[in-house]
Amino acid sequence: QVTLVESGGGLVQAGGSLRLSCAASGLTFSNYYMGWFRQAPGKEREFVARITRYGVSTFYADSVKGRFTVSRDNAKNTVYLQMNSLKPEDAAVYYCAADPRVRSTSYSGMTGYDYWGQGTQVTVSS
């Protein structure tokens, strides 16, 4: 059984930082591209970041580029999202997802991610 479990969310003031983690089990982690997505109340889920199987390449949504950094530790079966300079508009439930297909690093869709975590809440106060 494959599970993805996010952690690290919470309440932070605008300008602050959080580091999200996503621990995977039940799959060969290094075979998967990993993505981060977020969904704010009343809005559709949107792409945040993506990382290749060995962490060589990354891709970000324009809204987070320069502020967020995605990384992974395949020895720990974990992907991270370091979020700096947080803004109130970053508040959302953040999800990680696993994509087994070889495709462009700059793929920002949600189709093809076979496994999803349950999400972790990020709240940013102004």
MARLUM-804924 format. One line per 4 residues: number of its first residue (from 1); their letters; for each residue x, y, z of C-alpha. Coordinates in steps of 0.5 Angstrom, whole numbers, plus 500, padded with zeros to 3 digits. Example, Ala and Ser with C-alpha at 12.3 -4.5 7.8 and 13.67 -1.06 7.14 Angstrom:
% MARLUM-804924
1) as) 525:491:516 | 527:498:514;
END
This chain:
% MARLUM-804924
1) qvtl) 500:500:500 | 503:507:498 | 502:512:503 | 505:520:502;
5) vesg) 504:524:509 | 505:531:509 | 508:535:515 | 510:541:517;
9) gglv) 505:546:516 | 502:551:521 | 501:558:522 | 506:563:521;
13) qagg) 507:571:520 | 508:574:513 | 515:574:511 | 516:568:515;
17) slrl) 518:561:513 | 516:554:514 | 519:547:511 | 514:542:509;
21) scaa) 516:535:509 | 513:529:505 | 514:522:507 | 513:516:502;
25) sglt) 512:509:503 | 510:503:499 | 514:505:493 | 521:506:490;
29) fsny) 521:513:491 | 527:514:487 | 522:512:481 | 518:518:482;
33) ymgw) 518:525:480 | 515:529:486 | 510:535:486 | 507:540:491;
37) frqa) 501:543:490 | 496:547:494 | 489:549:495 | 486:555:498;
41) pgke) 479:555:500 | 474:556:494 | 480:556:489 | 482:550:485;
45) refv) 488:546:487 | 494:549:483 | 501:547:482 | 507:549:486;
49) arit) 513:545:485 | 516:539:482 | 523:535:482 | 526:530:478;
53) rygv) 527:523:481 | 534:524:483 | 533:532:485 | 537:534:479;
57) stfy) 532:539:476 | 526:543:479 | 521:547:476 | 516:552:480;
61) adsv) 510:556:479 | 511:563:477 | 508:565:484 | 513:562:488;
65) kgrf) 519:562:484 | 525:565:488 | 521:564:495 | 520:556:495;
69) tvsr) 525:551:494 | 523:543:493 | 528:538:495 | 529:531:496;
73) dnak) 532:525:500 | 532:519:497 | 535:515:502 | 529:518:507;
77) ntvy) 524:517:502 | 522:524:503 | 521:531:499 | 521:537:502;
81) lqmn) 518:544:500 | 522:550:504 | 518:556:504 | 521:563:505;
85) slkp) 518:570:505 | 511:567:506 | 505:572:504 | 498:571:506;
89) edaa) 496:569:499 | 500:563:500 | 495:560:505 | 493:554:503;
93) vyyc) 493:546:504 | 499:543:501 | 499:537:498 | 505:532:495;
97) aadp) 504:527:490 | 508:522:486 | 508:521:478 | 512:515:476;
101) rvrs) 512:517:468 | 518:520:465 | 516:527:462 | 518:534:462;
105) tsys) 521:537:469 | 517:543:467 | 510:539:467 | 505:543:471;
109) gmtg) 499:539:471 | 496:534:476 | 494:529:471 | 499:523:472;
113) ydyw) 500:523:479 | 498:517:482 | 499:518:489 | 497:524:493;
117) gqgt) 498:525:501 | 492:528:505 | 495:535:505 | 498:540:511;
121) qvtv) 495:546:512 | 499:553:512 | 496:559:515 | 500:566:514;
125) ss) 498:572:518 | 498:579:515;
END
